[in-house]
């Protein structure tokens, strides 16, 4: 699997984790919106990238009230290879408190 495909897989895993973490707090607070989701967030993900090996990451990001993801940074391990990642992108929140996030991840090996 090439590095671009690996980043796409990682972005998908990250998206799933972020959507799950965003849904409960936004729904519990009442009306779901970009403004309600806005703020500083932290995350952790772990799992296995098929054909490569185990992955774990911890990081932080900021969601603004108009749908932008900024200040994204994480440290990850993919099959023992440690990387520092930065990312940015956009997100949406639906009225039923589901949402999507799309980020571009930039990675540099340590």
C-alpha positions in Angstrom: 0.0 0.0 0.0 1.5 3.4 -0.9 1.7 6.4 1.4 -1.2 8.2 -0.3 -3.5 5.3 0.2 -2.3 4.9 3.8 -3.2 8.6 4.5 -6.6 8.0 3.0 -7.2 5.0 5.3 -6.0 7.0 8.3 -8.2 10.0 7.4 -11.2 7.6 7.2 -10.4 6.1 10.6 -9.9 9.6 12.0 -13.2 10.7 10.6 -15.1 7.9 12.1 -13.6 8.6 15.5 -14.3 12.3 15.3 -17.9 11.9 14.2 -18.6 9.5 17.1 -17.0 11.9 19.6 -18.9 14.9 18.2 -22.3 13.3 18.2 -23.0 12.7 21.8 -22.0 16.1 23.2 -23.8 18.0 20.4 -27.0 16.0 20.8 -27.0 16.3 24.6 -26.7 20.1 24.3 -29.9 20.4 22.3 -30.0 21.8 18.7 -27.1 20.5 16.6 -25.1 23.1 14.7 -21.6 24.2 13.7 -21.7 26.7 16.5 -22.4 24.0 19.1 -19.7 21.7 17.8 -17.1 24.6 17.7 -14.2 24.4 20.1 -11.0 22.6 20.9 -11.1 18.9 20.7 -8.8 16.0 21.5 -8.9 12.5 20.1 -7.3 9.1 20.2 -7.7 6.4 17.6 -6.3 2.9 17.4 -6.8 -0.2 15.2 -5.1 -2.1 12.4 -4.5 -0.9 8.9 -5.0 -4.0 6.8 -1.8 -5.2 5.1 0.4 -2.8 7.2 -0.1 -3.3 10.9 -1.3 -1.7 14.1 -1.9 2.1 14.3 -2.5 4.4 17.3 -2.7 8.2 17.4 -3.4 11.0 19.8 -4.0 14.6 18.8 -5.9 17.8 19.0 -7.8 20.1 16.6 -10.0 23.1 16.6 -13.5 23.4 15.0 -14.6 26.9 14.3 -18.2 28.0 14.1 -18.3 28.2 10.3 -17.2 24.7 9.4 -13.4 24.8 9.3 -11.0 22.4 11.0 -7.8 24.2 12.1 -4.8 23.6 14.3 -4.9 19.9 13.8 -1.9 18.0 15.0 -1.3 14.4 16.1 1.5 11.9 16.9 0.9 8.5 15.4 2.5 5.1 15.3 1.8 2.9 12.2 3.4 -0.5 12.6 6.1 1.0 14.8 6.9 4.0 12.6 6.3 7.2 14.5 5.1 10.3 12.7 4.0 13.8 13.6 1.0 14.9 11.6 -0.7 18.2 10.9 -4.0 18.5 9.2 -6.8 21.0 8.3 -10.1 20.8 6.5 -13.8 21.3 6.8 -16.7 19.8 8.7 -20.5 19.7 8.7 -23.1 19.1 11.4 -26.6 17.9 10.4 -29.8 18.6 12.3 -29.9 15.0 13.5 -26.5 15.5 15.2 -24.6 13.4 12.7 -21.8 15.0 10.7 -18.8 14.7 8.4 -15.3 15.9 8.4 -12.8 16.1 5.6 -9.2 16.7 6.3 -5.9 16.7 4.5 -3.2 15.1 6.6 0.5 16.1 6.2 2.9 13.7 7.8 6.6 13.9 8.6 8.6 11.0 10.0 10.6 11.5 13.2 
